Amino acid sequence: MFVTLVILCVFASPAVSQLTFRNVMVTCDSEQPLDDDIPFGTIVTTNKLKPHLPSTDCFKIAIQYATIHTLYQDALSDITNANYLFLENDNIEEIEPGAFKNVKLKEALSLQSNNIKEIRRGVFNDVQVPVLILSYNLIAYIDYHAFDNMTLKSIHLDHNKLPRINPFWFRHTPKLIKLNFQHNLIEQVPEFAFQMEKLNAPRIDLSHNQIREVSGDAFANTKRLDFLSLAFNRLESLERNWLKGVKVNVLDISHNRLRCLRDELAGPFSTNFIDKNPWSCGCLQDMKSKESTVFGSIVADEAFRRCNI
Ligand SMILES: *[C@@H]1O[C@H](CO)[C@@H](O)[C@H](O)[C@H]1NC(C)=O
């Protein structure tokens, strides 16, 4: 009897569990709702959302505060007529490759505030969208090829559990110009950290991590950085020439453990935010004397006050 039950369970569970959406509320907002226009909303139980959406274009499709553990293959596939697709606060833990097959969005795909632990290859490769928001999850692992061939311009991976940066992640994501890694567990910035093809002038935010070390070659393949933040980390030093040949617009290394730097700030025409470090006053004075010649402008109101500079 027991054996029979076990066998039944084993065979019965996969078929049932393939259903991604069970009694889930889906909304579709049109771009300019008319005064008496009631927004479209319906409750669905299905493995594929697309056939349940209205035939007119949706500006924003949203499923929020639902309970969805796994996005199975085809769950969102073939959605091509929306600006935004939001799957937020839905308790999503896993995404199968193919869940977003042939998805094309004009603005953004957000999976913010779920419990996603890893991003596998084949989950997002087929998606055409400028902005991907994966903030507030539990992401600790991303496959080397997870973002290959995407048309992404901006990726938000903040508030996750990433322990490191893999230099291969963005090698085939040529349009990427904004990367947000705030509030992860990154300890080090490796050499050639961001190998994007034809780098424009990306904005990279690595603030609020546990970074102690930045490789001297971290940005060796980078020509320009519009913005780089390493604020709120554990830096005690920076390699000489770590920004050699890189034109930086704004550098933020405030809130670290730096006592002295010699040539390690960004060059002329840049702005360097360096306050809230335990600067040695003699060293700070030296840095100040190179402001606007060797370095760009230096912002450190509190440290300058403390050192009477
Ligand atoms: C990206 O595109 C290339 C060329 O079409 C293809 O060989 C490769 O498998 C694609 N990568 C992924 C992860 O889909």
The ligand as an SDF file (V2000), in Angstrom:
LIG
                    3D

 14 14  0  0  0  0  0  0  0  0999 V2000
   24.0810   33.7250  -29.1330 C   0  0  0  0  0  0  0  0  0  0  0  0
   24.0780   33.7930  -30.5490 O   0  0  0  0  0  0  0  0  0  0  0  0
   25.0410   32.9430  -31.1760 C   0  0  0  0  0  0  0  0  0  0  0  0
   25.0200   33.2470  -32.6550 C   0  0  0  0  0  0  0  0  0  0  0  0
   23.7100   33.2710  -33.1490 O   0  0  0  0  0  0  0  0  0  0  0  0
   24.7210   31.4920  -30.8410 C   0  0  0  0  0  0  0  0  0  0  0  0
   25.6700   30.6330  -31.4240 O   0  0  0  0  0  0  0  0  0  0  0  0
   24.7430   31.3100  -29.3370 C   0  0  0  0  0  0  0  0  0  0  0  0
   24.3730   29.9950  -28.9820 O   0  0  0  0  0  0  0  0  0  0  0  0
   23.8040   32.2860  -28.6490 C   0  0  0  0  0  0  0  0  0  0  0  0
   23.9620   32.2000  -27.2070 N   0  0  0  0  0  0  0  0  0  0  0  0
   22.9820   31.8750  -26.3880 C   0  0  0  0  0  0  0  0  0  0  0  0
   23.3580   31.7120  -24.9450 C   0  0  0  0  0  0  0  0  0  0  0  0
   21.8340   31.7280  -26.7230 O   0  0  0  0  0  0  0  0  0  0  0  0
  1  2  1  0
  1 10  1  0
  2  3  1  0
  3  4  1  0
  3  6  1  0
  4  5  1  0
  6  7  1  0
  6  8  1  0
  8  9  1  0
  8 10  1  0
 10 11  1  0
 11 12  1  0
 12 13  1  0
 12 14  2  0
M  END
$$$$
